[in-house]
Amino acid sequence: MAKVAFIGLGNMGGPMMLNLLKAGHDCAVFDLSSDAMKAAGEAGATLAGGPGEATRGVDVVVTMLPAGKHVRGVYEGEGGVIENASAGTLLIDCSTIDVASARAVGEAAKAAGLPMVDAPVSGGTAGAAAGTLTFMVGGPEEAFVAAKPFLDIMGGTIVHAGESGNGQAAKICNNMLLGITMLGTCEAFMLAKRLGLDAQKLFDISSKASGQSWSMTSYCPVPGPVPTTPANRDYQPGFAAAMMLKDLKLAQEAAAQVDAATPLGSAAESLYSLFCNAGNGGLDFSGIIKMIDGDA
């Protein structure tokens, strides 16, 4: 069993760390939230006073942080991970951040002789708790091979996307597509409503026809057809609209940097901005159907 530092115990990081604990690894943890730290301690984790303290003497460091500036601060900052890691310590950043920051931190780790991967996730809080997340991993092959046994504990699908930063690239491309297809699915259901077509009938047809998508068959935004979706619990989040907006903004930033045309991605960002700015950021991202229907 390994000694693992886990930094960032939010809605995703907390359950992910618990799965490492349950697998028998020793976890030293740090988070700015005293409640998160208390819960981790009660579960059996060792509490550290900061990222550097958590990092000392461990085999692996896993981070799950809000944005690129936090990742760079934790890894590259004074008293941070890179400064305190022992030679050969494996670094795994599971945050969803901009590609440029991921590559900069990867280069800093490489310069310090530390193997590192960027490994953002898909699967939401339910996947984090169940250990069924999808990890999109960027970094050197040898670092990926070293990280995979730990990622296997926290996830069900682990894909090596290529060089450092490519995990982040895969994540933002995937989630831009998800935001676009969810909006299209919502529009189709609301058009059907106004045309007098029952939602279940549209689902029965489109889920087996050319309009089929994951947003339709696995995450249907109207109550009824797929009982397990947030639509059936008043859009309490599996993946919050604010998080979708974050990923859409990252996609637009990346598109601007490489001069890529993403008109539908841009439209999706604008619509989710309207939805979140109206106070709906805490709802599930599929809840944007309420705005499309005129209810939010």
C-alpha positions as CSV (number, residue, x, y, z in Angstrom):
1,M,0.0,0.0,0.0
2,A,1.2,3.5,-0.8
3,K,1.4,6.8,1.1
4,V,-0.8,9.3,-0.7
5,A,-1.2,13.0,-0.3
6,F,-4.6,14.2,-1.4
7,I,-5.1,18.0,-1.7
8,G,-8.6,19.3,-2.4
9,L,-11.5,17.5,-0.6
10,G,-14.6,19.1,-2.3
11,N,-17.6,17.4,-3.8
12,M,-15.4,15.4,-6.1
13,G,-12.1,15.1,-4.2
14,G,-13.6,14.0,-1.0
15,P,-15.2,10.8,-2.3
16,M,-12.2,10.1,-4.5
17,M,-9.9,10.2,-1.5
18,L,-12.3,7.9,0.4
19,N,-12.0,5.3,-2.3
20,L,-8.2,5.4,-1.9
21,L,-8.6,5.0,1.8
22,K,-11.0,2.1,1.4
23,A,-8.4,0.4,-0.9
24,G,-5.9,0.4,2.0
25,H,-3.7,3.4,1.1
26,D,-2.6,5.8,3.8
27,C,-3.8,9.3,2.9
28,A,-2.5,12.6,4.2
29,V,-5.0,15.3,3.3
30,F,-5.3,19.0,3.1
31,D,-8.2,21.3,2.3
32,L,-9.1,24.9,3.2
33,S,-12.5,23.7,4.5
34,S,-12.5,22.7,8.2
35,D,-15.6,20.6,7.6
36,A,-14.0,18.7,4.8
37,M,-10.9,18.1,6.9
38,K,-13.0,16.9,9.9
39,A,-14.8,14.4,7.7
40,A,-11.6,13.1,6.2
41,G,-10.1,12.7,9.7
42,E,-13.1,10.8,10.9
43,A,-12.7,8.5,7.9
44,G,-9.2,7.7,8.8
45,A,-7.1,10.2,6.9
46,T,-4.1,12.0,8.4
47,L,-4.7,15.7,8.5
48,A,-1.9,18.1,7.3
49,G,-1.4,21.8,7.8
50,G,-0.8,22.6,4.2
51,P,0.1,21.2,0.8
52,G,3.8,21.0,1.6
53,E,3.2,19.1,4.9
54,A,0.9,16.7,3.2
55,T,3.5,16.0,0.4
56,R,6.5,15.2,2.6
57,G,7.4,11.5,2.6
58,V,4.6,10.3,0.4
59,D,4.7,8.2,-2.8
60,V,1.9,9.9,-4.7
61,V,0.3,13.3,-4.6
62,V,-3.3,13.7,-6.0
63,T,-4.9,17.1,-6.4
64,M,-8.5,18.2,-7.2
65,L,-8.6,22.0,-7.2
66,P,-10.9,24.6,-8.7
67,A,-8.8,26.4,-11.3
68,G,-5.4,26.8,-12.9
69,K,-4.2,29.5,-10.5
70,H,-4.9,27.2,-7.6
71,V,-3.1,24.3,-9.2
72,R,-0.1,26.4,-10.0
73,G,0.0,27.8,-6.5
74,V,-0.2,24.4,-4.9
75,Y,2.5,22.8,-7.1
76,E,4.8,25.7,-7.9
77,G,4.3,28.1,-4.9
78,E,6.6,28.5,-2.0
79,G,6.1,25.6,0.4
80,G,4.2,23.7,-2.2
81,V,4.2,20.2,-3.7
82,I,7.2,20.4,-6.0
83,E,9.4,22.0,-3.3
84,N,8.5,19.4,-0.7
85,A,8.2,16.2,-2.8
86,S,10.8,13.5,-2.4
87,A,12.6,12.3,-5.5
88,G,10.4,10.2,-7.8
89,T,7.1,11.2,-6.1
90,L,4.3,10.7,-8.6
91,L,2.1,13.7,-9.2
92,I,-1.5,13.3,-10.4
93,D,-3.6,16.5,-10.9
94,C,-7.3,15.6,-11.4
95,S,-8.5,19.3,-11.6
96,T,-10.2,20.6,-14.7
97,I,-8.1,23.6,-15.7
98,D,-6.8,25.4,-18.8
99,V,-4.4,23.5,-21.0
100,A,-1.6,26.1,-20.7
101,S,-1.5,25.9,-16.9
102,A,-1.5,22.1,-17.0
103,R,1.5,22.1,-19.4
104,A,3.3,24.7,-17.3
105,V,3.0,22.7,-14.1
106,G,3.9,19.5,-16.0
107,E,7.1,21.2,-17.2
108,A,7.9,22.4,-13.7
109,A,7.5,18.9,-12.3
110,K,9.7,17.5,-15.1
111,A,12.4,20.0,-14.3
112,A,12.3,18.9,-10.7
113,G,12.6,15.2,-11.8
114,L,9.0,14.4,-10.7
115,P,6.7,12.3,-13.0
116,M,3.4,14.0,-13.5
117,V,0.1,13.5,-15.3
118,D,-2.9,15.7,-15.7
119,A,-6.0,13.5,-15.3
120,P,-9.3,15.4,-15.3
121,V,-12.4,13.4,-14.7
122,S,-15.9,12.9,-16.1
123,G,-18.7,11.2,-14.2
124,G,-19.9,13.7,-11.6
125,T,-20.3,13.3,-7.9
126,A,-22.1,9.9,-8.3
127,G,-19.1,8.6,-10.3
128,A,-16.7,9.9,-7.7
129,A,-18.5,8.1,-4.9
130,A,-18.9,4.9,-6.8
131,G,-15.4,4.8,-8.1
132,T,-16.6,4.8,-11.8
133,L,-15.1,8.0,-13.1
134,T,-13.6,8.4,-16.5
135,F,-10.1,9.8,-16.4
136,M,-8.6,11.5,-19.5
137,V,-4.9,11.5,-18.9
138,G,-2.0,13.6,-20.3
139,G,1.6,13.0,-19.6
140,P,4.6,10.7,-20.4
141,E,3.9,7.1,-20.9
142,E,5.9,6.0,-17.9
143,A,4.0,8.4,-15.6
144,F,0.7,7.2,-17.0
145,V,1.7,3.6,-16.3
146,A,2.6,4.5,-12.7
147,A,-0.6,6.5,-12.2
148,K,-3.0,3.9,-13.6
149,P,-3.3,1.6,-10.5
150,F,-4.4,4.6,-8.4
151,L,-6.8,5.9,-11.1
152,D,-8.3,2.4,-11.4
153,I,-9.4,2.6,-7.8
154,M,-11.2,5.9,-8.4
155,G,-12.4,5.3,-11.9
156,G,-13.9,2.8,-14.4
157,T,-12.4,4.1,-17.6
158,I,-8.8,5.3,-17.9
159,V,-7.6,6.7,-21.2
160,H,-4.1,8.0,-22.0
161,A,-4.7,11.0,-24.3
162,G,-1.1,11.7,-25.1
163,E,1.4,14.4,-24.0
164,S,1.1,16.7,-20.9
165,G,-2.0,18.9,-21.1
166,N,-3.9,16.5,-23.5
167,G,-6.0,15.2,-20.6
168,Q,-7.3,18.8,-20.2
169,A,-7.7,19.1,-23.9
170,A,-9.8,16.0,-24.1
171,K,-12.0,17.1,-21.1
172,I,-12.8,20.5,-22.5
173,C,-13.6,19.2,-26.0
174,N,-15.8,16.5,-24.5
175,N,-17.7,18.9,-22.2
176,M,-18.2,21.5,-24.9
177,L,-19.8,18.7,-27.0
178,L,-21.9,17.7,-24.0
179,G,-23.1,21.3,-23.4
180,I,-24.1,21.7,-27.0
181,T,-25.9,18.3,-27.2
182,M,-27.8,19.0,-24.0
183,L,-29.0,22.4,-25.3
184,G,-30.2,20.7,-28.5
185,T,-32.0,18.0,-26.6
186,C,-33.7,20.6,-24.4
187,E,-34.8,22.6,-27.4
188,A,-36.2,19.5,-29.0
189,F,-38.3,18.6,-26.0
190,M,-39.6,22.1,-25.6
191,L,-40.6,22.3,-29.3
192,A,-42.3,18.9,-28.9
193,K,-44.2,20.3,-25.9
194,R,-45.5,23.2,-27.8
195,L,-46.4,21.0,-30.8
196,G,-48.5,18.7,-28.5
197,L,-46.1,15.8,-28.7
198,D,-45.7,13.9,-25.5
199,A,-42.2,13.8,-24.0
200,Q,-42.2,10.1,-23.6
201,K,-43.2,9.6,-27.2
202,L,-40.3,11.9,-28.4
203,F,-37.9,9.9,-26.2
204,D,-39.2,6.6,-27.5
205,I,-38.6,7.8,-31.0
206,S,-35.4,9.9,-30.8
207,S,-33.6,7.5,-28.4
208,K,-33.7,4.9,-31.2
209,A,-33.4,7.3,-34.1
210,S,-30.8,9.7,-35.6
211,G,-31.4,12.3,-32.8
212,Q,-30.0,9.9,-30.2
213,S,-27.3,11.2,-27.9
214,W,-26.0,10.6,-24.3
215,S,-28.0,13.7,-23.3
216,M,-31.1,12.0,-24.5
217,T,-30.7,8.4,-23.5
218,S,-28.6,8.6,-20.3
219,Y,-29.3,12.1,-19.0
220,C,-32.7,13.0,-20.3
221,P,-33.6,16.6,-19.3
222,V,-37.3,16.0,-18.8
223,P,-38.8,14.0,-15.9
224,G,-40.0,10.5,-16.7
225,P,-38.2,8.8,-19.5
226,V,-35.0,8.1,-17.6
227,P,-35.9,7.8,-13.9
228,T,-32.3,8.2,-12.6
229,T,-31.7,11.6,-14.1
230,P,-31.6,14.9,-12.1
231,A,-34.8,15.9,-14.0
232,N,-36.6,13.6,-11.7
233,R,-35.3,15.2,-8.5
234,D,-36.0,18.9,-9.3
235,Y,-32.6,19.2,-11.1
236,Q,-30.5,18.7,-8.0
237,P,-27.0,18.5,-9.4
238,G,-25.0,15.5,-10.6
239,F,-23.0,18.0,-12.6
240,A,-23.8,21.6,-11.7
241,A,-24.6,24.3,-14.4
242,A,-21.8,26.4,-12.9
243,M,-19.3,23.7,-13.6
244,M,-20.5,23.3,-17.1
245,L,-20.1,27.0,-17.6
246,K,-16.5,26.8,-16.3
247,D,-15.7,24.1,-18.8
248,L,-17.3,26.0,-21.7
249,K,-15.3,29.1,-20.8
250,L,-12.1,26.9,-20.8
251,A,-13.1,25.6,-24.2
252,Q,-13.5,29.1,-25.6
253,E,-10.2,30.3,-24.1
254,A,-8.5,27.3,-25.7
255,A,-10.2,27.9,-29.0
256,A,-9.1,31.5,-29.1
257,Q,-5.5,30.5,-28.3
258,V,-5.3,28.1,-31.3
259,D,-7.7,30.1,-33.6
260,A,-10.3,27.3,-33.7
261,A,-13.9,28.1,-34.9
262,T,-16.4,27.0,-32.3
263,P,-19.6,28.9,-32.9
264,L,-21.9,26.3,-31.2
265,G,-19.5,26.2,-28.2
266,S,-19.6,30.0,-28.0
267,A,-23.4,29.9,-28.1
268,A,-23.5,27.3,-25.4
269,E,-21.3,29.4,-23.2
270,S,-23.6,32.4,-23.7
271,L,-26.7,30.4,-22.8
272,Y,-25.2,28.9,-19.7
273,S,-23.9,32.3,-18.6
274,L,-27.5,33.6,-18.8
275,F,-28.7,30.6,-16.8
276,C,-26.1,30.9,-14.1
277,N,-26.3,34.6,-13.9
278,A,-30.0,34.3,-13.1
279,G,-29.1,32.4,-10.0
280,N,-29.2,28.8,-11.3
281,G,-25.6,27.8,-11.2
282,G,-26.3,25.3,-8.4
283,L,-28.8,23.4,-10.4
284,D,-27.8,20.5,-12.6
285,F,-26.7,21.6,-16.1
286,S,-29.7,19.8,-17.6
287,G,-31.9,22.2,-15.7
288,I,-31.2,24.8,-18.4
289,I,-34.4,23.3,-20.0
290,K,-36.3,25.5,-17.5
291,M,-34.8,28.6,-19.1
292,I,-35.6,27.3,-22.5
293,D,-39.1,26.7,-21.4
294,G,-39.4,30.2,-20.0
295,D,-39.4,29.1,-16.3
296,A,-36.0,30.3,-15.2
